[in-house]
Amino acid sequence: MARASPKPTSSAPGEAMAHAAPAEAEEYREWPGGPEAVRCWWEQRVGSAREQRVVPDGSADIIVFADGPVILVGPAMRVALPRLGAGTHVRGLRFRTEALATALGLPAAEIRELTLPLSAVLADRDTRRVREAVWSGRFPEPLCGDRVDARVRAAVRRLWAGADPGVVAAEADITGRHLRRLLLAHTGLGPRSLQRVGRFQRFLCAAESAAARPATLALRAAGAGYADQAHLAREVRELTGLTPSALLRERSGRPV
């Protein structure tokens, strides 16, 4: 199982973002709240068994299953296609992009592209406490919810919005190499990866917004910051395994 979410609600990295499109889920909901490290809380109930596409969003989740297991899903730059069994019921805590290392007390790069038992990074006693807290919608005491590095927070927001990494490094009064090391340690992603995910999520948010007007993919590409429609198509296929049109159809519940 991996992250799941409905259509996106924001294009900012500190808010709930577009993760997957559980069109067949009987219930999915998410809500904000908690300390600085929390992007959102969420809950999903699945009806019939199915495969769910989970796309890169710059976040990491702790996911608790109703029947016991608790897993950690690290930041990723590749699509995941977990198989959800009929009747699956999960609740999750989604971390802000910049808060992962601070919350877990480990270098975020160590869990990039990984889905593993939470007990692999926390003691069994702490894992049980985290499980109980997440299921109850409380921030777990064994984790650190505050004191996110201000430089990392500012850099993530600027890169997510499309700023050049060299400019972001200069704004933080550090070298480009230092910026890369800092981001990898705190978010698990480098500057260019954060740019790619931010651009991709801007495309999804604009295309799926309730207020979105009909537009060609070329216009959507330009609006999100892609060089052209071909750039959009290449990036979306690399990140999701589908063309832009097929991805949007799948997320809307229409046949691909």
Order of alpha helices (4+ residues) and beta strands (2+ residues): beta-beta-beta-beta-beta-beta-beta-alpha-beta-alpha-alpha-alpha-alpha-alpha-alpha-alpha-alpha
